Amino acid sequence: MEPKLKKDSFIGEIKEAIGNNTFVKLTLGKRAKKAPDLRNIYIRPVVIKDHLKLSFTYRYTSKDDVSNYTIEEGIKNIDEFLCKKFLSGHLFTIEKDVEIIFSHKLIPALKESRPTFNELPSSDHDREKLRFIRTKDNIYLRELGIANAEGIVKAGMHDKFRQINKYIEIFGSLLKHAHLGDNISVVDMGSGKGYLTFALYDYLANTMKKKVKVLGIEQRQALVDFCNKVAEKAGFGNLVFKQGNIADASLEKTDVLIALHACDTATDDAIYKGIKADASLILCAPCCHKQIRKQITQGKTDHPVIKFGILKERQAEIVTDTIRALLLAACGYKTNIIEFISTEHTSKNIMIAGVKGKGKVDHKKIYSQIDKLKSQYGIEYHYLERLLEKCENNE
Ligand SMILES: C[S@@+](CC[C@H](N)C(=O)[O-])C[C@H]1O[C@@H](n2cnc3c(N)ncnc32)[C@H](O)[C@@H]1O
């Protein structure tokens, strides 16, 4: 291999390890004469404000200096230091060690060996959490603009990537409780640009090795067309997006119903469709809560919290979602409300998760709790309750 190609190949290994989240550390040593004070540079990944960076410790004869860089800047620096200031680079990943050594005539030699480390540094908790979705050779992350061609998460997309990983983390733990078999059908209502839909398909089909069918329903045709193209490019044969309105969707038996950030009562329509399709797992992240907020008005109730606009808003969210959770429980779902991550930095960062159970349900108790809440806040009706009543009356 040409000397330049060997150096490029070493830099490529570093990029790949970062993209694939297998990077442990890198040491630059064997200083060239041009860098007499600087003895070594130690490079390790750090997560700063949820962004993955490269931390460089410059070890001088009498002091250490530390600087943190974006991945792109860090790799550029390594490329510049290698061969000019340092004649050796030792890359440690959890898959292998790779060493490059330049002779005094600057001819490089590459050597691979078994990994010294088989775990990422355990103290780096934030980084551990970024691991659910692989970035290397990930076509959909690239097509969706989250990662670049080298599998590195782009500047400005770290929040989205973190949200996707959190979502898969939550989904994975709920899946264990849902006791589904190897064939899983999923419907994602209001799939949008598909960030979470693609990640879910990837996780189920490729990580969990399930035979999975995922359908994304989205009202905007342009997004549907875009997502279908990306699914084709990624080779995700059982991931299909269809244009439609959630309220009009007619679902066959569905195992998992997802609705993330579908606006206002579209979340209720989705939950209702999930219940009707006998979904074992229903997972939604509600968005705006207009339907209940409009009903909580002074006059119908003298509850002091509604005097303050912002608290009224928050109460509307809490009451809307509490009633949703209670209605799911009334339909036999073991329900939980958990924290999710919003990329918009709003308070709307929760998820309602319902796993179909087999136990007996105390309908009387649940409906009396719902009635009490409604009367406390002067609420005439909850949209999901109406849908379920309609269902019971077979309208
Ligand atoms: C805020 S985006 C969320 C997209 C995606 N679920 C996510 O969390 O990244 C909400 C999406 O739901 C779609 N949507 C809202 N109401 C809908 C409805 N009634 N039927 C179908 N799609 C709907 C919107 O067009 C939009 O693309």
The ligand as an ORCA input file, in Angstrom:
! r2SCAN-3c Opt
* xyz 0 1
  C     -44.698     16.541     14.840
  S     -44.712     15.403     13.537
  C     -44.038     13.973     14.282
  C     -43.446     12.994     13.335
  C     -42.888     11.724     13.954
  N     -43.907     10.902     14.536
  C     -41.837     12.061     14.979
  O     -42.148     12.027     16.186
  O     -40.706     12.373     14.602
  C     -46.432     14.972     13.444
  C     -46.768     14.346     12.142
  O     -48.070     13.806     12.249
  C     -48.757     14.102     11.070
  N     -50.199     14.114     11.419
  C     -50.806     14.924     12.308
  N     -52.121     14.652     12.378
  C     -52.333     13.632     11.509
  C     -53.481     12.899     11.135
  N     -54.656     13.170     11.691
  N     -53.345     11.929     10.227
  C     -52.131     11.648      9.675
  N     -51.011     12.301      9.983
  C     -51.096     13.278     10.906
  C     -48.235     15.450     10.645
  O     -48.423     15.695      9.262
  C     -46.778     15.335     11.017
  O     -45.987     14.876      9.957
*
